[in-house]
Amino acid sequence: MRSLATVVFAILFLAVAAPAHAYDARFSSPDRLLQWINDYRKNPQPYDVPAAVKAMHTLGLFKKQEDAGLLIGFIGGVLGSNQSKAEKLVARMFPMPAKEQGVIIRAIAYSGIPEWPRLMSKFEKRMPLRKPLINDYITGKEKTLDELRLDDGAFVIDALWGYYAATGYNAPVIRIITALPWANDVRGADRFSWSKLRAAFNSKEGKDAVRKITAGNMAKWTLTANAERDRGLLALYKMEVKYQPPEVAEPLKEVIEAAEAFQADRVQKQAQAAIDKIKAKHPGDAEWTRKTYAGSVAIATGCVVASATGLAGIGVPCVIGGALYSGAVKLWNTAR
């Protein structure tokens, strides 16, 4: 009888434990977690997100928050698209260590919810050590995602892709599209211009060119690579090309042609060449480019960062349209 009771107990235990194991399996590794993020917009499950956020922390993905743009943008997008549930979702993300609480604070600010300052203030007591950062956002010292410049670093484009992954909204992608004119030399190729002459004596303008051309090529490659695997994006580009000004429409047509022909690799090489060229013109800013664009974690963007900055071995995952784009899928290496 004892043996029978033991067997019955074991069967019941496994029956109860199996769903929990299946639930946790989605977040058991960086690969699976990022795949889940990539698929999320197809079947949104907002009440699963707090568990995913805790897994991100457990896997060490918040250690370098400047490299966590995708994750912060994703969390912000979930909150922004579930305004009535936002408070409950944030509450379930705790407990969270003080350092990593910065992710929650930024996600709230990036959510776009009209009452985000009130929501942030409501959780201030649970984050007493992060009061200075909370105050910086509420007072406007720190910028929301909408206020950040596209050439402020890879973090911004990463966060916009993360917001798209959470929502499927067009707005973040359209904003990335506006960076496309920067993919070419922002001052023109061969023609004389006063801005070129001024830049020769102005380190600020030189650095500005490095920032813009790097961001522009990053935008061009990620837009192409993502559209190869997400044909809904390609349809969006074709619609937008009709309404964008010529300086945006022309490079957007190049993105469309490259995505239709599955030539993201070619665009990637062009991005690398363009960034190498501008770095050669302004060698003093090469270190800025390396620091700003290395180690990014994003849908697609991590791949162009690794290649365009000459860091091919960075080991960043690239999750695009339901498939892991690169063989370098071990975010664990980056997290460590």
Secondary structure as GFF3:
##gff-version 3
##sequence-region A 1 336
A	DSSP	alpha_helix	2	25	.	.	.	ID=ss1
A	DSSP	alpha_helix	30	40	.	.	.	ID=ss2
A	DSSP	three_ten_helix	46	48	.	.	.	ID=ss3
A	DSSP	alpha_helix	49	58	.	.	.	ID=ss4
A	DSSP	three_ten_helix	65	67	.	.	.	ID=ss5
A	DSSP	alpha_helix	69	80	.	.	.	ID=ss6
A	DSSP	three_ten_helix	83	85	.	.	.	ID=ss7
A	DSSP	alpha_helix	86	91	.	.	.	ID=ss8
A	DSSP	alpha_helix	101	110	.	.	.	ID=ss9
A	DSSP	alpha_helix	116	122	.	.	.	ID=ss10
A	DSSP	three_ten_helix	124	126	.	.	.	ID=ss11
A	DSSP	three_ten_helix	128	130	.	.	.	ID=ss12
A	DSSP	alpha_helix	131	138	.	.	.	ID=ss13
A	DSSP	three_ten_helix	150	152	.	.	.	ID=ss14
A	DSSP	alpha_helix	154	167	.	.	.	ID=ss15
A	DSSP	alpha_helix	171	177	.	.	.	ID=ss16
A	DSSP	three_ten_helix	180	183	.	.	.	ID=ss17
A	DSSP	alpha_helix	194	200	.	.	.	ID=ss18
A	DSSP	alpha_helix	203	229	.	.	.	ID=ss19
A	DSSP	alpha_helix	231	240	.	.	.	ID=ss20
A	DSSP	alpha_helix	246	260	.	.	.	ID=ss21
A	DSSP	alpha_helix	264	281	.	.	.	ID=ss22
A	DSSP	three_ten_helix	283	285	.	.	.	ID=ss23
A	DSSP	alpha_helix	286	293	.	.	.	ID=ss24
A	DSSP	alpha_helix	301	308	.	.	.	ID=ss25
A	DSSP	beta_strand	319	320	.	.	.	ID=ss26
A	DSSP	beta_strand	323	324	.	.	.	ID=ss27
A	DSSP	alpha_helix	331	335	.	.	.	ID=ss28
###
